[in-house]
Amino acid sequence: MEFQHELIIPNEGLPFKLFLFEGGSGNYVREKHWHTSVEIFAVMDGKLSFFLNEEEYPLKAGELIIINSNEIHSIHAPEKNQTVVLQIPLKQFEDYFTAERFIRFASTGHPKNKELAGRIRELYEVNKKQEIGCSFKIKAVYNEIMYLLVSAYRITEVGEREVRYSRRLDALSKITTYMREHYKEDLKLSELAAMFGYSEAYLSRMFRKYAKVNFKTYLQDIRMAYAYRDLMNTDHTISAIALENGFCSSRGFAGDFRKRYGILPSELIKEREKK
């Protein structure tokens, strides 16, 4: 199976991740991947196509698609588009699971799609403007979205085969969720394997097979993503951010940061301050 696990980290201070689709300029392909979070793409302008289980789902302005947890998908955006993406951590639906850590939503063609797309667009606009009191409005609109999902989109009858298939990826999802919650700690592959009932060798193979990277690289990716967010949203020093996010030293952090993003942390801060 040639697909990758995508690391998703919520926006600062929010229980979800919200952003404009990175393929908005067109001529873009996102190869097969999966993630634990539930993901909604709402197209505001232009068009793009999704591929789920080798079946194509073309979307145009005003339409949306829901990508379920652990659902392998790819995206083709040959033309320019403006698409809002909302990613919701799976644990926020835990009171509505139809099986252990399992929930499914209707993906396309739902009669409530126009209403849901409107709410997602509203959420994006409110969050973008950041006006006084916007945090209350963000919570209100987000709760309306969550209500729509669990009341109108949730599929209550699912087959055992579908549940079993999801569990193949869910095993690694549980581990990566734990890593995101404890990434500041000194996590070791051997200790994590024992904690979840695997041998060290087996867990190492799981990372290489499904995440397409080794354990150490995945852990560093988590730490780097949170550090990047802190650099963009706080006034903490680079040394403090490095230590707060599990790096041994600011020098090592700066070097790794440059390899990943092509820019030093100090240069990123300067660019941020110019905006």
C-alpha positions in Angstrom: 0.0 0.0 0.0 1.6 3.2 -1.2 0.2 6.0 0.9 1.4 8.3 3.7 0.1 9.3 7.1 -0.5 13.1 7.3 0.3 14.9 10.5 -2.4 17.3 11.5 -2.0 19.9 14.3 -4.9 22.3 15.2 -4.5 26.1 14.9 -3.3 27.9 17.9 -6.0 28.2 20.5 -8.6 26.3 18.5 -9.9 22.7 18.6 -9.6 22.4 14.8 -7.3 23.2 11.9 -8.7 25.7 9.3 -6.9 27.0 6.3 -7.0 27.6 2.5 -6.1 24.6 0.4 -2.4 24.7 -0.6 -3.3 23.7 -4.2 -5.2 26.8 -4.9 -2.8 27.9 -7.7 -3.6 24.8 -9.7 -1.2 22.3 -11.3 -1.2 20.5 -8.0 -1.4 16.8 -7.0 -1.5 15.4 -3.5 -0.7 11.7 -3.6 -2.5 9.1 -1.6 -2.5 9.8 2.2 -4.6 9.3 5.3 -5.0 10.9 8.7 -7.0 10.4 11.9 -8.8 13.7 11.7 -12.1 14.1 9.9 -11.5 16.5 7.0 -14.0 18.7 5.0 -13.1 20.5 1.7 -15.5 23.3 0.8 -14.8 24.7 -2.7 -15.6 28.5 -2.9 -14.2 29.1 -6.4 -12.9 26.9 -9.2 -12.8 23.1 -9.1 -10.8 20.1 -8.1 -11.1 16.3 -7.9 -10.8 13.8 -5.1 -10.1 10.1 -5.4 -11.4 7.7 -2.8 -11.0 4.0 -3.4 -10.0 4.8 -7.0 -13.3 6.5 -7.6 -13.2 10.2 -8.7 -15.3 12.8 -7.0 -15.1 16.1 -8.9 -16.1 19.3 -7.0 -16.9 22.8 -8.2 -17.7 26.0 -6.4 -20.4 25.6 -3.7 -19.7 21.9 -3.3 -17.9 19.9 -0.5 -16.6 16.5 0.4 -16.1 14.9 3.8 -13.0 12.7 4.2 -13.5 10.3 7.0 -10.9 9.2 9.6 -8.4 6.7 8.2 -9.8 7.1 4.7 -7.1 6.9 2.0 -7.5 9.7 -0.6 -5.6 11.8 -3.1 -6.4 15.2 -4.6 -5.9 16.6 -8.1 -6.2 20.4 -8.7 -5.2 21.1 -12.3 -6.9 24.5 -12.2 -7.0 27.5 -9.9 -9.4 27.2 -7.0 -10.2 28.7 -3.6 -11.0 25.9 -1.1 -11.5 26.1 2.6 -10.2 23.0 4.5 -11.5 22.1 8.0 -9.8 19.3 9.9 -11.4 18.0 13.1 -9.6 15.7 15.5 -11.4 12.4 15.8 -11.5 12.5 19.6 -14.1 15.4 19.4 -16.6 12.8 18.2 -16.0 10.2 20.9 -19.5 10.6 22.3 -20.9 9.6 19.0 -18.8 6.6 17.9 -20.7 3.7 16.4 -17.9 1.3 17.4 -14.6 1.6 19.2 -12.9 4.8 17.9 -15.1 4.5 14.7 -17.4 7.0 13.1 -18.4 7.6 9.5 -20.1 10.5 7.8 -21.8 10.7 4.4 -19.1 12.0 2.0 -20.9 13.6 -0.9 -24.3 14.5 -2.3 -26.0 15.2 1.0 -29.0 17.6 1.0 -27.5 19.6 3.8 -24.2 20.3 1.8 -25.2 23.9 0.9 -25.8 24.7 4.6 -22.7 23.0 5.8 -20.5 24.7 3.1 -22.0 28.1 4.1 -21.1 27.5 7.8 -17.5 26.5 6.9 -17.1 29.6 4.7 -18.5 31.7 7.6 -16.1 30.1 10.0 -13.1 30.9 7.8 -14.2 34.5 7.3 -14.8 35.1 11.0 -11.5 33.6 11.9 -9.7 35.6 9.2 -11.1 39.0 10.3 -10.2 38.5 14.0 -12.6 41.2 15.1 -13.4 42.0 18.8 -15.4 39.1 20.3 -14.7 36.8 17.3 -13.7 33.9 19.6 -17.4 33.7 20.7 -18.6 33.7 17.1 -16.0 31.1 16.1 -17.2 28.8 18.8 -20.8 29.3 17.8 -20.3 28.6 14.1 -18.0 25.6 14.9 -20.6 24.1 17.2 -23.2 24.5 14.4 -20.9 22.6 12.1 -20.4 19.8 14.7 -24.2 19.6 15.3 -24.8 19.2 11.5 -22.2 16.5 11.3 -23.5 14.3 14.1 -27.2 15.0 13.6 -27.4 14.9 9.8 -24.3 13.3 8.3 -23.4 10.5 10.7 -23.9 7.0 9.4 -25.2 4.8 12.2 -25.1 1.5 10.3 -21.7 0.3 9.2 -20.4 -3.1 8.2 -17.9 -5.1 10.2 -15.6 -5.3 7.2 -15.4 -1.5 7.1 -14.7 -1.4 10.8 -11.9 -4.0 10.5 -10.3 -2.1 7.6 -10.3 1.1 9.6 -8.7 -0.6 12.6 -5.7 -1.5 10.4 -4.8 2.2 10.4 -6.3 3.1 13.7 -3.6 1.1 15.6 -1.0 3.5 14.4 -3.3 6.5 14.8 -3.6 5.7 18.6 0.2 5.8 18.9 0.6 9.0 16.9 -2.1 10.6 18.9 -0.2 9.7 22.1 3.0 11.1 20.5 1.3 14.4 19.7 0.1 14.7 23.3 3.5 13.9 24.8 5.9 15.1 22.2 7.7 17.4 24.7 8.8 14.3 26.7 11.7 12.0 26.0 9.8 9.5 24.0 11.6 6.2 23.1 10.5 3.7 20.5 11.1 0.7 22.9 9.0 2.3 25.7 6.2 3.3 23.3 6.1 -0.2 21.8 5.8 -1.8 25.3 3.1 0.6 26.2 0.9 -0.4 23.3 1.7 -4.1 23.4 4.1 -4.4 20.4 7.7 -5.4 19.9 10.1 -2.6 19.1 10.8 -4.1 15.7 7.1 -4.5 14.8 6.3 -0.9 15.8 9.3 0.3 13.7 7.9 -1.6 10.7 4.4 0.0 11.3 5.9 3.5 11.0 7.8 2.7 7.8 4.9 0.9 6.2 2.1 3.4 7.0 3.7 6.7 7.8 6.5 6.2 5.3 9.1 7.5 7.8 10.8 6.1 10.8 9.8 6.7 14.4 12.5 9.3 15.1 11.7 11.3 12.0 7.9 11.3 12.8 8.6 12.5 16.3 10.8 15.3 15.0 8.1 16.3 12.5 5.7 16.8 15.4 8.1 18.8 17.4 9.0 20.9 14.4 5.4 21.6 13.4 4.6 22.9 16.9 7.8 24.9 17.0 6.9 26.5 13.7 3.5 27.5 15.1 5.1 29.0 18.1 7.5 31.0 16.0 4.6 32.4 14.1 2.3 33.1 17.0 4.3 33.9 20.1 7.1 36.3 21.2 9.1 33.6 22.9 12.8 33.4 22.2 14.1 30.8 19.8 15.9 29.0 22.6 12.7 28.9 24.7 10.7 27.6 21.8 13.3 24.9 21.0 13.4 23.6 24.6 9.6 23.9 25.1 9.1 21.6 22.1 11.5 18.8 23.0 14.7 19.9 21.2 18.0 19.5 23.1 19.5 22.8 22.0 18.6 25.9 20.0 21.6 25.3 17.7 20.4 21.8 16.7 16.9 23.1 16.4 18.0 25.9 14.0 19.9 23.5 11.8 17.0 21.0 11.6 14.5 23.8 11.0 16.5 25.1 8.1 16.7 21.7 6.5 13.0 21.3 6.7 11.7 24.8 5.8 14.7 26.2 3.9 15.0 29.2 6.3 16.4 29.8 9.8 14.0 30.4 12.7 15.4 34.0 13.1 14.7 34.7 9.4 11.1 33.4 9.8 10.6 35.8 12.7 11.9 38.7 10.7 9.5 37.9 7.9 6.6 37.6 10.3 7.4 41.0 11.8 7.4 42.6 8.4 3.7 41.6 7.8 
